[in-house]
Amino acid sequence: MIKLVSVLVSVFSMAFIANGWIVVAVIFVLWLQDGIWKTFQKRLETRVVFIEKKLKNEFDGDHMAFQLYSQWGDKRQGSVALVKEYLLNSIKPTVAYPYAILVLLVFIGYQFIQ
């Protein structure tokens, strides 16, 4: 949904000749939001895999299954590390597409409009 909204924002802005810098800023915000969402999904995936292992009776005395958020909260690093994780997830190709292309298209589009 985040990528779809980004595409729609780009298309509508080009149609209605909005300020290109504002459009690029909105695309970057949506891009980062997608990176944050992917970070959440990755954390959840890691924990679900752990729970599945526990349900198969693989014993590990240091952890308890079904502690989805409390374990993450216990290991959570500071705000800077969290932002770094978000940014690193944002530049992965599966997240960066289509945002990098949309930014390029907006810049190219506004060069022809002016």
GUMAR-413502 format. One record per residue (C-alpha): residue number from 1; residue in three letters; y, x, z. Coordinates in steps of 0.2 Angstrom, whole numbers, plus 5000, padded with zeros to 4 digits. Each point is the difference from the previous one (the first is absolute). Layout:
<sites>
SITE; NUM; ALA; Y; X; Z .
...
</sites>
This chain:
<sites>
SITE; 1; MET; 5000; 5000; 5000 .
SITE; 2; ILE; 5012; 5014; 5004 .
SITE; 3; LYS; 4997; 5008; 4983 .
SITE; 4; LEU; 5002; 4983; 4991 .
SITE; 5; VAL; 5017; 4997; 5010 .
SITE; 6; SER; 5006; 5017; 4994 .
SITE; 7; VAL; 4996; 4996; 4982 .
SITE; 8; LEU; 5009; 4984; 5001 .
SITE; 9; VAL; 5015; 5007; 5008 .
SITE; 10; SER; 5001; 5013; 4986 .
SITE; 11; VAL; 4998; 4988; 4987 .
SITE; 12; PHE; 5013; 4987; 5007 .
SITE; 13; SER; 5012; 5014; 5003 .
SITE; 14; MET; 4999; 5006; 4982 .
SITE; 15; ALA; 5002; 4982; 4994 .
SITE; 16; PHE; 5015; 4997; 5011 .
SITE; 17; ILE; 5008; 5017; 4999 .
SITE; 18; ALA; 5000; 5004; 5018 .
SITE; 19; ASN; 5006; 5017; 5007 .
SITE; 20; GLY; 4987; 5013; 4995 .
SITE; 21; TRP; 5002; 5010; 5016 .
SITE; 22; ILE; 4997; 4984; 5011 .
SITE; 23; VAL; 4984; 4996; 4990 .
SITE; 24; VAL; 4993; 5017; 5002 .
SITE; 25; ALA; 5004; 4999; 5019 .
SITE; 26; VAL; 4991; 4984; 5001 .
SITE; 27; ILE; 4985; 5007; 4990 .
SITE; 28; PHE; 5000; 5015; 5012 .
SITE; 29; VAL; 5000; 4988; 5015 .
SITE; 30; LEU; 4985; 4991; 4993 .
SITE; 31; TRP; 4991; 5016; 4995 .
SITE; 32; LEU; 5002; 5006; 5018 .
SITE; 33; GLN; 4994; 4983; 5007 .
SITE; 34; ASP; 4985; 5001; 4989 .
SITE; 35; GLY; 4996; 5018; 5007 .
SITE; 36; ILE; 5002; 4992; 5018 .
SITE; 37; TRP; 4988; 4986; 4995 .
SITE; 38; LYS; 4987; 5013; 4992 .
SITE; 39; THR; 5001; 5010; 5016 .
SITE; 40; PHE; 4996; 4985; 5011 .
SITE; 41; GLN; 4985; 4996; 4988 .
SITE; 42; LYS; 4994; 5018; 5001 .
SITE; 43; ARG; 5000; 5000; 5019 .
SITE; 44; LEU; 4991; 4983; 5000 .
SITE; 45; GLU; 4987; 5006; 4988 .
SITE; 46; THR; 4997; 5016; 5011 .
SITE; 47; ARG; 4997; 4989; 5015 .
SITE; 48; VAL; 4990; 4987; 4991 .
SITE; 49; VAL; 4988; 5013; 4994 .
SITE; 50; PHE; 4999; 5007; 5018 .
SITE; 51; ILE; 4996; 4982; 5006 .
SITE; 52; GLU; 4986; 4998; 4987 .
SITE; 53; LYS; 4992; 5016; 5005 .
SITE; 54; LYS; 5000; 4994; 5018 .
SITE; 55; LEU; 4993; 4984; 4995 .
SITE; 56; LYS; 4985; 5010; 4993 .
SITE; 57; ASN; 4998; 5007; 5017 .
SITE; 58; GLU; 5006; 5017; 4996 .
SITE; 59; PHE; 5005; 5006; 5018 .
SITE; 60; ASP; 5015; 5010; 5003 .
SITE; 61; GLY; 5005; 5001; 5019 .
SITE; 62; ASP; 5018; 5004; 4997 .
SITE; 63; HIS; 5004; 4983; 4991 .
SITE; 64; MET; 4997; 4982; 5001 .
SITE; 65; ALA; 4999; 4988; 4985 .
SITE; 66; PHE; 5012; 4986; 4998 .
SITE; 67; GLN; 5015; 5010; 5007 .
SITE; 68; LEU; 5010; 4998; 4984 .
SITE; 69; TYR; 5018; 5002; 5005 .
SITE; 70; SER; 4998; 5007; 5018 .
SITE; 71; GLN; 4992; 5016; 4993 .
SITE; 72; TRP; 5013; 5002; 4987 .
SITE; 73; GLY; 5013; 4997; 5013 .
SITE; 74; ASP; 4992; 5014; 5011 .
SITE; 75; LYS; 5001; 5012; 4986 .
SITE; 76; ARG; 5017; 4995; 4992 .
SITE; 77; GLN; 5011; 5015; 4997 .
SITE; 78; GLY; 5019; 4999; 5001 .
SITE; 79; SER; 5012; 4991; 4988 .
SITE; 80; VAL; 5002; 5016; 4989 .
SITE; 81; ALA; 4982; 5001; 4997 .
SITE; 82; LEU; 4998; 4982; 4997 .
SITE; 83; VAL; 5014; 5000; 4987 .
SITE; 84; LYS; 4992; 5016; 4992 .
SITE; 85; GLU; 4984; 4990; 4999 .
SITE; 86; TYR; 5009; 4986; 4991 .
SITE; 87; LEU; 5008; 5011; 4988 .
SITE; 88; LEU; 4984; 5010; 4996 .
SITE; 89; ASN; 4991; 4983; 4996 .
SITE; 90; SER; 5015; 4995; 4989 .
SITE; 91; ILE; 4998; 5014; 4988 .
SITE; 92; LYS; 4982; 4997; 4997 .
SITE; 93; PRO; 4997; 4995; 4982 .
SITE; 94; THR; 4993; 4983; 5004 .
SITE; 95; VAL; 5015; 4996; 5010 .
SITE; 96; ALA; 5013; 5009; 4989 .
SITE; 97; TYR; 4995; 4989; 4985 .
SITE; 98; PRO; 5010; 4991; 4994 .
SITE; 99; TYR; 5015; 5005; 5011 .
SITE; 100; ALA; 5004; 5016; 4992 .
SITE; 101; ILE; 4998; 4992; 4982 .
SITE; 102; LEU; 5012; 4986; 5006 .
SITE; 103; VAL; 5013; 5012; 5006 .
SITE; 104; LEU; 4999; 5010; 4983 .
SITE; 105; LEU; 5001; 4983; 4990 .
SITE; 106; VAL; 5015; 4994; 5010 .
SITE; 107; PHE; 5009; 5017; 4997 .
SITE; 108; ILE; 4996; 5000; 4981 .
SITE; 109; GLY; 5004; 4981; 4999 .
SITE; 110; TYR; 5018; 5002; 5008 .
SITE; 111; GLN; 5003; 5015; 4988 .
SITE; 112; PHE; 4998; 4988; 4985 .
SITE; 113; ILE; 5010; 4986; 5008 .
SITE; 114; GLN; 5016; 5011; 5004 .
</sites>
